[in-house]
Amino acid sequence: MSSLNTSVIPPRPNSRPSSRNSIGRSASPGITLSDDNVAIRTQISTLKHSIRHQQAQLHSLENALLRGPRPLPPGILSSPPLSPDELDRPPSPPRMQKRNSFDVLHGLAGPDSSLPLPRREERRRSFGEESGIREGIPTVSGMRVPSPTRTLSRNARALAEEGQRDSSHASLSPNYGASTSSVSPAASPNRRSSFAPGNTTRVLADLQLGVLNARNALENTKAQLRVSQRQVSQLTRQTEDLKEVRERLRLENEGLNNVVARKERLLQEVLERARKAEAEVIELKAQFKLETTTSKKSLRDMDTSLAEATARSQKAEREYVTLRDSMKGLVESFRADTEGVREEMRRREEKLQREAQELGKRYAKLVEEVRKEREQGGMGMGDVRQLKEEYGQVGKQLEESFREDIGALRAEVERVGKDNDEAWQTARSLAEELARLRRLMRADGASTTPAGTSVTP
């Protein structure tokens, strides 16, 4: 019986902490609140698998205790006492129980494996349905769940009471044992039933042997009861530990669900921001393409206007050079003409001065001659008048010739002055046009350089 009980009782793992230390124990170090959703889902699946594994161990232990043999001790309730051969016979090996595929696969994978093993069920239950506590929903069932430990303690108590009754009956009423042995002859086939008075000693010996067997059976039953009580307390502690672990894992699962929900909200916000950024990028790309097209078009227009301005400036420069050369020629010719007129006027003034001096000398000579003639008696007055008339005619002719020359020189000077004024006005307008073209060229060059630098990247 002790070997059978030891085969049924599963060994308690050494790594399992007691319920005394499970209250202050921190969360599992393998569970970390990382930002990666995949790692969080993997941890949740690992926790669910470990919970399923522990529940399967608990169910297997309960089933093993429920299926455990509870035979009656020999010699009680008309069971025949064991013979010496049966007492010396070695105990039979325990019968191997049939194992399902989940136990075989779990034994191959090991308790630390996180592989999802297939289970034969009608449907896959959620974490709340497996543990019996649905998340966020209080339990309203009033039915009490049957406990295997309560059943075991009740069976052990019944066995102990039956053993005490049988031992008291066997010790107090030997006739009842004799009548029982006589009524059921098939219970002891090795001995012969006899009603002779000489067999009383043998009957008493059999009764004493039955009492000894009953006492031994009672002691065995008590030992089994103590072992069962220890098993019940051990299973109770394991159940409490599993309940605490299940509650802690449920709380951790709720925390992880909250973290997952928060991460999903953050992910939704990030996706929304990414969509907005993509829309802004598309809009900026379209705007950049439009600005690039506009800048290229403006660059082409500016190149065309620059070429036209360059052509106009080159033409203006050529015209300016031509006008400058012509102005230089006009100025030099004007200077030469002015110098010639001045030289001619100086020569004519000198000629007129010489002629005036000659006329003055002649006049003084005539006056002297006239005075002499008057002194001599008025001779030569006709010559004087004639000379005076000639002098008047010559003066008129000189005056007319001077007037004609001065008018011609004045007309020439006015014409040259007008030409000079027109040339100066033309030169001034050309200089202003050239300055304007240079300003336009500088402005076009300054605007082209920033546009090129902005479009180049």
Kinemage of the C-alpha trace (Angstrom):
@kinemage 1
@onewidth
@group {chain A} dominant
@subgroup {mainchain}
@vectorlist {calphas} color= white
{ca met a 1} P 0.000 0.000 0.000
{ca ser a 2} L 2.815 2.394 0.776
{ca ser a 3} L 4.436 1.692 -2.606
{ca leu a 4} L 1.112 2.319 -4.354
{ca asn a 5} L 0.648 5.564 -2.484
{ca thr a 6} L 4.136 6.728 -3.287
{ca ser a 7} L 3.544 5.957 -6.968
{ca val a 8} L 0.344 7.990 -6.983
{ca ile a 9} L 1.740 10.991 -5.097
{ca pro a 10} L 3.581 13.276 -7.546
{ca pro a 11} L 6.855 14.771 -6.311
{ca arg a 12} L 6.603 18.376 -5.313
{ca pro a 13} L 8.997 20.533 -7.357
{ca asn a 14} L 11.811 22.142 -5.385
{ca ser a 15} L 11.600 25.338 -7.363
{ca arg a 16} L 8.003 25.879 -6.243
{ca pro a 17} L 7.909 28.624 -3.593
{ca ser a 18} L 5.710 28.251 -0.553
{ca ser a 19} L 2.570 30.260 0.070
{ca arg a 20} L 4.382 32.089 2.854
{ca asn a 21} L 6.888 33.595 0.443
{ca ser a 22} L 4.465 34.031 -2.461
{ca ile a 23} L 2.853 37.157 -0.985
{ca gly a 24} L 5.922 39.349 -0.990
{ca arg a 25} L 7.329 37.845 -4.149
{ca ser a 26} L 7.754 40.304 -6.993
{ca ala a 27} L 6.612 39.783 -10.548
{ca ser a 28} L 8.400 37.386 -12.822
{ca pro a 29} L 11.698 38.878 -14.096
{ca gly a 30} L 10.988 37.475 -17.551
{ca ile a 31} L 8.027 39.836 -17.963
{ca thr a 32} L 9.241 43.264 -18.953
{ca leu a 33} L 6.999 46.080 -20.096
{ca ser a 34} L 8.793 46.706 -23.354
{ca asp a 35} L 7.538 48.975 -26.042
{ca asp a 36} L 7.456 46.192 -28.601
{ca asn a 37} L 3.943 44.807 -29.120
{ca val a 38} L 5.303 41.501 -30.433
{ca ala a 39} L 7.284 40.905 -27.231
{ca ile a 40} L 4.221 41.750 -25.119
{ca arg a 41} L 2.019 39.313 -27.066
{ca thr a 42} L 4.724 36.621 -26.725
{ca gln a 43} L 4.855 37.147 -22.959
{ca ile a 44} L 1.060 36.986 -22.716
{ca ser a 45} L 0.984 33.701 -24.643
{ca thr a 46} L 3.798 32.335 -22.417
{ca leu a 47} L 1.845 33.271 -19.271
{ca lys a 48} L -1.331 31.691 -20.634
{ca his a 49} L 0.551 28.491 -21.466
{ca ser a 50} L 2.135 28.337 -18.004
{ca ile a 51} L -1.311 28.813 -16.413
{ca arg a 52} L -2.748 26.052 -18.590
{ca his a 53} L 0.182 23.824 -17.667
{ca gln a 54} L -0.315 24.397 -13.924
{ca gln a 55} L -4.058 23.814 -14.232
{ca ala a 56} L -3.379 20.586 -16.103
{ca gln a 57} L -1.009 19.495 -13.317
{ca leu a 58} L -3.671 20.309 -10.714
{ca his a 59} L -6.352 18.345 -12.606
{ca ser a 60} L -4.000 15.394 -13.090
{ca leu a 61} L -3.206 15.346 -9.339
{ca glu a 62} L -6.903 15.508 -8.457
{ca asn a 63} L -7.722 12.716 -10.900
{ca ala a 64} L -4.850 10.605 -9.558
{ca leu a 65} L -6.145 11.028 -5.996
{ca leu a 66} L -9.704 10.260 -7.060
{ca arg a 67} L -8.624 7.196 -9.048
{ca gly a 68} L -6.333 5.928 -6.248
{ca pro a 69} L -7.185 2.430 -4.827
{ca arg a 70} L -8.796 2.343 -1.400
{ca pro a 71} L -9.071 -1.426 -0.607
{ca leu a 72} L -10.514 -2.709 2.673
{ca pro a 73} L -8.019 -4.199 5.092
{ca pro a 74} L -7.928 -7.982 5.182
{ca gly a 75} L -10.052 -9.680 7.867
{ca ile a 76} L -12.739 -7.009 7.929
{ca leu a 77} L -16.325 -7.656 6.769
{ca ser a 78} L -15.940 -11.375 6.051
{ca ser a 79} L -12.717 -10.951 4.046
{ca pro a 80} L -10.388 -13.916 4.615
{ca pro a 81} L -7.139 -13.288 6.482
{ca leu a 82} L -3.956 -13.304 4.512
{ca ser a 83} L -2.020 -16.561 4.475
{ca pro a 84} L 1.701 -16.667 5.289
{ca asp a 85} L 2.423 -17.201 1.601
{ca glu a 86} L 0.429 -14.118 0.717
{ca leu a 87} L 2.170 -12.105 3.457
{ca asp a 88} L 5.617 -13.134 2.201
{ca arg a 89} L 4.673 -12.509 -1.444
{ca pro a 90} L 6.260 -9.293 -2.797
{ca pro a 91} L 3.827 -6.534 -3.661
{ca ser a 92} L 2.709 -6.436 -7.246
{ca pro a 93} L 3.978 -3.545 -9.321
{ca pro a 94} L 1.523 -0.713 -9.799
{ca arg a 95} L -0.519 -0.799 -12.911
{ca met a 96} L 0.477 1.737 -15.513
{ca gln a 97} L -2.225 4.229 -16.289
{ca lys a 98} L -3.091 5.222 -19.795
{ca arg a 99} L -1.564 8.565 -20.775
{ca asn a 100} L -2.980 10.905 -23.348
{ca ser a 101} L -1.039 12.642 -26.093
{ca phe a 102} L -0.861 15.946 -24.198
{ca asp a 103} L 0.968 14.301 -21.229
{ca val a 104} L 3.387 12.539 -23.604
{ca leu a 105} L 4.160 15.738 -25.526
{ca his a 106} L 4.455 17.723 -22.316
{ca gly a 107} L 6.875 15.165 -20.903
{ca leu a 108} L 8.995 15.388 -24.049
{ca ala a 109} L 8.928 19.202 -24.154
{ca gly a 110} L 9.616 19.720 -20.458
{ca pro a 111} L 7.974 22.043 -17.912
{ca asp a 112} L 10.020 25.082 -19.024
{ca ser a 113} L 8.976 24.832 -22.670
{ca ser a 114} L 6.838 27.628 -24.132
{ca leu a 115} L 5.621 25.627 -27.144
{ca pro a 116} L 1.820 25.612 -27.650
{ca leu a 117} L 0.761 21.967 -27.279
{ca pro a 118} L -2.508 20.697 -28.835
{ca arg a 119} L -5.293 19.685 -26.507
{ca arg a 120} L -8.391 17.686 -27.370
{ca glu a 121} L -11.232 20.007 -26.452
{ca glu a 122} L -14.483 21.056 -28.024
{ca arg a 123} L -13.281 24.631 -28.461
{ca arg a 124} L -10.377 26.800 -27.367
{ca arg a 125} L -11.278 28.603 -24.199
{ca ser a 126} L -9.990 31.998 -23.306
{ca phe a 127} L -7.812 32.814 -20.354
{ca gly a 128} L -10.749 33.858 -18.216
{ca glu a 129} L -12.803 30.742 -19.038
{ca glu a 130} L -9.852 28.413 -18.315
{ca ser a 131} L -9.142 29.936 -14.938
{ca gly a 132} L -12.828 30.169 -14.057
{ca ile a 133} L -12.611 33.921 -13.453
{ca arg a 134} L -13.624 36.086 -16.369
{ca glu a 135} L -11.815 39.347 -16.633
{ca gly a 136} L -13.820 42.297 -15.318
{ca ile a 137} L -16.980 40.156 -14.575
{ca pro a 138} L -17.719 39.036 -10.972
{ca thr a 139} L -18.685 35.449 -10.362
{ca val a 140} L -22.381 35.077 -9.483
{ca ser a 141} L -22.611 31.304 -9.215
{ca gly a 142} L -23.885 30.163 -5.845
{ca met a 143} L -23.012 26.487 -6.346
{ca arg a 144} L -20.032 25.220 -4.411
{ca val a 145} L -17.352 23.568 -6.516
{ca pro a 146} L -16.632 20.041 -5.235
{ca ser a 147} L -13.145 19.733 -3.785
{ca pro a 148} L -11.155 16.510 -4.214
{ca thr a 149} L -9.427 17.039 -0.869
{ca arg a 150} L -12.772 17.135 0.946
{ca thr a 151} L -13.760 13.844 -0.706
{ca leu a 152} L -10.456 12.223 0.258
{ca ser a 153} L -10.746 13.309 3.890
{ca arg a 154} L -14.355 12.045 4.018
{ca asn a 155} L -13.330 8.641 2.578
{ca ala a 156} L -10.416 8.330 5.003
{ca arg a 157} L -12.684 9.167 7.957
{ca ala a 158} L -15.208 6.531 6.820
{ca leu a 159} L -12.466 3.905 6.514
{ca ala a 160} L -11.200 4.687 10.014
{ca glu a 161} L -14.686 4.414 11.521
{ca glu a 162} L -15.306 1.097 9.736
{ca gly a 163} L -11.974 -0.260 10.965
{ca gln a 164} L -12.760 0.711 14.549
{ca arg a 165} L -16.237 -0.879 14.361
{ca asp a 166} L -14.876 -4.100 12.856
{ca ser a 167} L -12.102 -4.379 15.427
{ca ser a 168} L -14.554 -3.811 18.310
{ca his a 169} L -16.992 -6.344 16.857
{ca ala a 170} L -14.248 -8.913 16.349
{ca ser a 171} L -12.905 -8.532 19.890
{ca leu a 172} L -16.276 -8.450 21.698
{ca ser a 173} L -18.307 -11.090 19.831
{ca pro a 174} L -16.247 -14.152 18.847
{ca asn a 175} L -19.447 -16.049 18.124
{ca tyr a 176} L -20.260 -13.503 15.428
{ca gly a 177} L -16.942 -14.247 13.777
{ca ala a 178} L -17.562 -17.952 14.025
{ca ser a 179} L -21.013 -17.650 12.551
{ca thr a 180} L -19.646 -15.451 9.797
{ca ser a 181} L -16.946 -17.962 9.002
{ca ser a 182} L -19.488 -20.759 9.011
{ca val a 183} L -21.951 -18.864 6.841
{ca ser a 184} L -19.407 -17.933 4.181
{ca pro a 185} L -17.305 -21.015 3.525
{ca ala a 186} L -16.043 -19.622 0.215
{ca ala a 187} L -14.216 -16.814 2.018
{ca ser a 188} L -11.514 -19.283 3.382
{ca pro a 189} L -11.082 -22.153 0.989
{ca asn a 190} L -7.805 -23.357 2.607
{ca arg a 191} L -9.415 -24.312 5.902
{ca arg a 192} L -12.172 -26.811 6.603
{ca ser a 193} L -15.313 -25.787 8.482
{ca ser a 194} L -16.191 -27.963 11.460
{ca phe a 195} L -18.921 -27.820 14.070
{ca ala a 196} L -17.232 -30.200 16.530
{ca pro a 197} L -16.352 -28.951 20.002
{ca gly a 198} L -12.761 -29.971 19.468
{ca asn a 199} L -12.314 -27.281 16.903
{ca thr a 200} L -12.910 -24.430 19.385
{ca thr a 201} L -9.207 -23.933 19.931
{ca arg a 202} L -8.642 -23.616 16.209
{ca val a 203} L -11.557 -21.186 15.933
{ca leu a 204} L -10.174 -19.117 18.772
{ca ala a 205} L -6.772 -19.084 17.091
{ca asp a 206} L -8.391 -18.009 13.879
{ca leu a 207} L -10.283 -15.299 15.719
{ca gln a 208} L -7.113 -14.095 17.437
{ca leu a 209} L -5.352 -14.107 14.072
{ca gly a 210} L -8.257 -12.125 12.616
{ca val a 211} L -8.003 -9.633 15.487
{ca leu a 212} L -4.278 -9.236 14.843
{ca asn a 213} L -4.947 -8.778 11.158
{ca ala a 214} L -7.649 -6.220 11.949
{ca arg a 215} L -5.245 -4.337 14.222
{ca asn a 216} L -2.590 -4.388 11.538
{ca ala a 217} L -5.154 -3.231 8.996
{ca leu a 218} L -6.239 -0.463 11.393
{ca glu a 219} L -2.650 0.673 11.829
{ca asn a 220} L -2.164 0.590 8.062
{ca thr a 221} L -5.381 2.548 7.650
{ca lys a 222} L -4.203 5.096 10.201
{ca ala a 223} L -0.881 5.384 8.410
{ca gln a 224} L -2.717 5.777 5.111
{ca leu a 225} L -4.955 8.373 6.783
{ca arg a 226} L -1.934 10.347 7.965
{ca val a 227} L -0.357 10.092 4.533
{ca ser a 228} L -3.646 11.164 2.945
{ca gln a 229} L -3.917 14.067 5.380
{ca arg a 230} L -0.381 15.131 4.524
{ca gln a 231} L -1.243 14.812 0.848
{ca val a 232} L -4.415 16.825 1.421
{ca ser a 233} L -2.506 19.582 3.230
{ca gln a 234} L 0.170 19.536 0.546
{ca leu a 235} L -2.438 19.718 -2.216
{ca thr a 236} L -4.237 22.461 -0.281
{ca arg a 237} L -1.030 24.472 -0.122
{ca gln a 238} L -0.428 23.813 -3.802
{ca thr a 239} L -3.998 24.879 -4.575
{ca glu a 240} L -3.564 28.066 -2.568
{ca asp a 241} L -0.262 28.744 -4.304
{ca leu a 242} L -1.867 28.115 -7.670
{ca lys a 243} L -4.749 30.421 -6.776
{ca glu a 244} L -2.300 33.126 -5.718
{ca val a 245} L -0.274 32.594 -8.888
{ca arg a 246} L -3.462 32.671 -10.955
{ca glu a 247} L -4.566 35.909 -9.271
{ca arg a 248} L -1.117 37.443 -9.715
{ca leu a 249} L -1.005 36.354 -13.336
{ca arg a 250} L -4.506 37.735 -13.849
{ca leu a 251} L -3.383 41.081 -12.447
{ca glu a 252} L -0.260 40.963 -14.601
{ca asn a 253} L -2.425 40.079 -17.586
{ca glu a 254} L -4.700 43.038 -16.846
{ca gly a 255} L -1.655 45.290 -16.588
{ca leu a 256} L -0.289 43.913 -19.838
{ca asn a 257} L -3.696 44.381 -21.476
{ca asn a 258} L -3.691 47.995 -20.322
{ca val a 259} L -0.149 48.414 -21.638
{ca val a 260} L -1.162 46.824 -24.940
{ca ala a 261} L -4.188 49.124 -25.176
{ca arg a 262} L -2.020 52.137 -24.407
{ca lys a 263} L 0.552 50.998 -26.951
{ca glu a 264} L -2.218 50.498 -29.502
{ca arg a 265} L -3.479 54.020 -28.826
{ca leu a 266} L 0.049 55.354 -29.188
{ca leu a 267} L 0.420 53.312 -32.366
{ca gln a 268} L -2.821 54.757 -33.714
{ca glu a 269} L -1.595 58.263 -32.903
{ca val a 270} L 1.750 57.533 -34.571
{ca leu a 271} L -0.039 56.149 -37.625
{ca glu a 272} L -2.281 59.229 -37.730
{ca arg a 273} L 0.761 61.493 -37.521
{ca ala a 274} L 2.467 59.390 -40.201
{ca arg a 275} L -0.586 59.760 -42.468
{ca lys a 276} L -0.593 63.518 -41.899
{ca ala a 277} L 3.138 63.648 -42.589
{ca glu a 278} L 2.671 61.630 -45.786
{ca ala a 279} L -0.101 63.999 -46.907
{ca glu a 280} L 2.125 66.981 -46.131
{ca val a 281} L 5.012 65.337 -48.005
{ca ile a 282} L 2.785 64.761 -51.039
{ca glu a 283} L 1.558 68.357 -50.873
{ca leu a 284} L 5.111 69.659 -50.488
{ca lys a 285} L 6.253 67.499 -53.408
{ca ala a 286} L 3.480 68.929 -55.594
{ca gln a 287} L 4.332 72.452 -54.426
{ca phe a 288} L 8.030 71.819 -55.042
{ca lys a 289} L 7.279 70.506 -58.523
{ca leu a 290} L 5.109 73.561 -59.262
{ca glu a 291} L 7.747 75.932 -57.913
{ca thr a 292} L 10.446 74.101 -59.899
{ca thr a 293} L 8.395 74.446 -63.087
{ca thr a 294} L 7.690 78.120 -62.338
{ca ser a 295} L 11.336 78.813 -61.535
{ca lys a 296} L 12.483 77.048 -64.708
{ca lys a 297} L 9.997 79.061 -66.746
{ca ser a 298} L 11.084 82.293 -65.045
{ca leu a 299} L 14.720 81.316 -65.634
{ca arg a 300} L 14.015 80.799 -69.326
{ca asp a 301} L 12.224 84.164 -69.474
{ca met a 302} L 15.079 85.809 -67.614
{ca asp a 303} L 17.618 84.188 -69.937
{ca thr a 304} L 15.660 85.495 -72.924
{ca ser a 305} L 15.356 88.977 -71.403
{ca leu a 306} L 19.044 88.859 -70.446
{ca ala a 307} L 19.990 87.949 -74.003
{ca glu a 308} L 17.802 90.749 -75.338
{ca ala a 309} L 19.219 93.202 -72.797
{ca thr a 310} L 22.745 92.067 -73.648
{ca ala a 311} L 22.035 92.587 -77.346
{ca arg a 312} L 20.523 96.004 -76.635
{ca ser a 313} L 23.442 96.943 -74.416
{ca gln a 314} L 25.948 95.834 -77.041
{ca lys a 315} L 24.055 97.804 -79.689
{ca ala a 316} L 23.900 100.813 -77.372
{ca glu a 317} L 27.608 100.476 -76.622
{ca arg a 318} L 28.375 100.378 -80.334
{ca glu a 319} L 26.153 103.397 -80.913
{ca tyr a 320} L 27.752 105.107 -77.942
{ca val a 321} L 31.226 104.441 -79.305
{ca thr a 322} L 30.147 105.743 -82.706
{ca leu a 323} L 28.546 108.842 -81.196
{ca arg a 324} L 31.548 109.374 -78.963
{ca asp a 325} L 33.868 109.208 -81.944
{ca ser a 326} L 31.562 111.513 -83.906
{ca met a 327} L 31.358 113.868 -80.927
{ca lys a 328} L 35.113 113.897 -80.686
{ca gly a 329} L 35.292 114.655 -84.417
{ca leu a 330} L 32.655 117.394 -84.082
{ca val a 331} L 34.396 118.922 -81.083
{ca glu a 332} L 37.741 118.843 -82.844
{ca ser a 333} L 36.228 120.281 -86.031
{ca phe a 334} L 34.392 122.914 -83.972
{ca arg a 335} L 37.602 123.769 -82.206
{ca ala a 336} L 39.439 123.921 -85.522
{ca asp a 337} L 36.699 126.102 -87.054
{ca thr a 338} L 36.654 128.340 -83.994
{ca glu a 339} L 40.426 128.664 -84.091
{ca gly a 340} L 40.238 129.408 -87.847
{ca val a 341} L 37.516 132.037 -87.353
{ca arg a 342} L 39.461 133.554 -84.492
{ca glu a 343} L 42.617 133.613 -86.590
{ca glu a 344} L 40.765 135.142 -89.543
{ca met a 345} L 39.093 137.711 -87.253
{ca arg a 346} L 42.476 138.552 -85.781
{ca arg a 347} L 44.002 138.900 -89.243
{ca arg a 348} L 41.093 141.052 -90.413
{ca glu a 349} L 41.313 143.179 -87.270
{ca glu a 350} L 44.996 143.623 -87.845
{ca lys a 351} L 44.315 144.454 -91.506
{ca leu a 352} L 41.607 146.909 -90.522
{ca gln a 353} L 43.885 148.444 -87.928
{ca arg a 354} L 46.627 148.819 -90.515
{ca glu a 355} L 44.162 150.274 -92.988
{ca ala a 356} L 42.769 152.579 -90.307
{ca gln a 357} L 46.258 153.654 -89.392
{ca glu a 358} L 47.016 154.243 -93.085
{ca leu a 359} L 43.749 156.128 -93.441
{ca gly a 360} L 44.553 158.119 -90.332
{ca lys a 361} L 47.959 158.900 -91.673
{ca arg a 362} L 46.483 159.769 -95.051
{ca tyr a 363} L 43.804 161.844 -93.311
{ca ala a 364} L 46.378 163.645 -91.238
{ca lys a 365} L 48.418 164.123 -94.354
{ca leu a 366} L 45.357 165.433 -96.173
{ca val a 367} L 44.522 167.710 -93.273
{ca glu a 368} L 48.037 168.958 -93.333
{ca glu a 369} L 47.834 169.437 -97.074
{ca val a 370} L 44.427 171.129 -96.730
{ca arg a 371} L 45.797 173.426 -94.080
{ca lys a 372} L 48.709 174.170 -96.269
{ca glu a 373} L 46.407 174.740 -99.202
{ca arg a 374} L 44.252 177.049 -97.113
{ca glu a 375} L 47.259 178.836 -96.146
{ca gln a 376} L 48.199 178.971 -99.796
{ca gly a 377} L 44.785 180.321 -100.822
{ca gly a 378} L 42.171 177.374 -100.944
{ca met a 379} L 43.874 175.312 -103.613
{ca gly a 380} L 43.054 171.512 -103.643
{ca met a 381} L 39.563 171.529 -102.011
{ca gly a 382} L 38.165 169.501 -104.823
{ca asp a 383} L 40.745 166.819 -104.227
{ca val a 384} L 39.864 166.789 -100.551
{ca arg a 385} L 36.184 166.326 -101.227
{ca gln a 386} L 36.954 163.649 -103.724
{ca leu a 387} L 39.164 161.897 -101.218
{ca lys a 388} L 36.486 162.297 -98.563
{ca glu a 389} L 33.898 160.697 -100.773
{ca glu a 390} L 36.265 157.878 -101.605
{ca tyr a 391} L 36.942 157.417 -97.917
{ca gly a 392} L 33.215 157.237 -97.211
{ca gln a 393} L 32.671 154.712 -99.999
{ca val a 394} L 35.588 152.609 -98.820
{ca gly a 395} L 34.243 152.732 -95.230
{ca lys a 396} L 30.796 151.684 -96.384
{ca gln a 397} L 32.272 148.842 -98.410
{ca leu a 398} L 34.376 147.717 -95.436
{ca glu a 399} L 31.359 147.961 -93.145
{ca glu a 400} L 29.189 145.921 -95.495
{ca ser a 401} L 31.916 143.325 -95.980
{ca phe a 402} L 32.428 143.160 -92.179
{ca arg a 403} L 28.670 142.825 -91.664
{ca glu a 404} L 28.449 140.024 -94.243
{ca asp a 405} L 31.442 138.184 -92.749
{ca ile a 406} L 30.125 138.631 -89.207
{ca gly a 407} L 26.643 137.374 -90.254
{ca ala a 408} L 28.167 134.354 -91.973
{ca leu a 409} L 30.354 133.629 -88.925
{ca arg a 410} L 27.358 134.090 -86.615
{ca ala a 411} L 25.247 131.685 -88.695
{ca glu a 412} L 28.113 129.157 -88.725
{ca val a 413} L 28.594 129.517 -84.961
{ca glu a 414} L 24.849 129.059 -84.337
{ca arg a 415} L 24.740 126.007 -86.586
{ca val a 416} L 27.760 124.461 -84.883
{ca gly a 417} L 26.264 125.275 -81.474
{ca lys a 418} L 22.960 123.639 -82.391
{ca asp a 419} L 24.767 120.570 -83.695
{ca asn a 420} L 26.838 120.481 -80.529
{ca asp a 421} L 23.715 120.767 -78.328
{ca glu a 422} L 21.994 117.964 -80.231
{ca ala a 423} L 25.111 115.827 -79.978
{ca trp a 424} L 25.333 116.478 -76.214
{ca gln a 425} L 21.659 115.619 -75.737
{ca thr a 426} L 22.076 112.427 -77.755
{ca ala a 427} L 25.193 111.510 -75.774
{ca arg a 428} L 23.373 112.213 -72.475
{ca ser a 429} L 20.367 110.068 -73.487
{ca leu a 430} L 22.693 107.280 -74.603
{ca ala a 431} L 24.603 107.466 -71.324
{ca glu a 432} L 21.323 107.289 -69.364
{ca glu a 433} L 20.146 104.339 -71.476
{ca leu a 434} L 23.487 102.574 -70.968
{ca ala a 435} L 23.315 103.140 -67.193
{ca arg a 436} L 19.743 101.799 -67.121
{ca leu a 437} L 20.782 98.727 -69.114
{ca arg a 438} L 23.679 98.121 -66.738
{ca arg a 439} L 21.342 98.387 -63.731
{ca leu a 440} L 18.940 95.925 -65.366
{ca met a 441} L 21.797 93.518 -66.092
{ca arg a 442} L 22.992 93.719 -62.470
{ca ala a 443} L 19.430 93.183 -61.170
{ca asp a 444} L 18.889 90.203 -63.519
{ca gly a 445} L 22.192 88.675 -62.442
{ca ala a 446} L 21.372 89.157 -58.731
{ca ser a 447} L 17.885 87.589 -59.150
{ca thr a 448} L 19.232 84.715 -61.269
{ca thr a 449} L 21.842 83.713 -58.659
{ca pro a 450} L 19.391 83.117 -55.709
{ca ala a 451} L 16.911 81.385 -57.998
{ca gly a 452} L 19.630 79.033 -59.223
{ca thr a 453} L 20.798 78.304 -55.700
{ca ser a 454} L 17.232 77.541 -54.552
{ca val a 455} L 16.413 75.286 -57.482
{ca thr a 456} L 19.737 73.402 -57.612
{ca pro a 457} L 19.117 71.063 -54.570
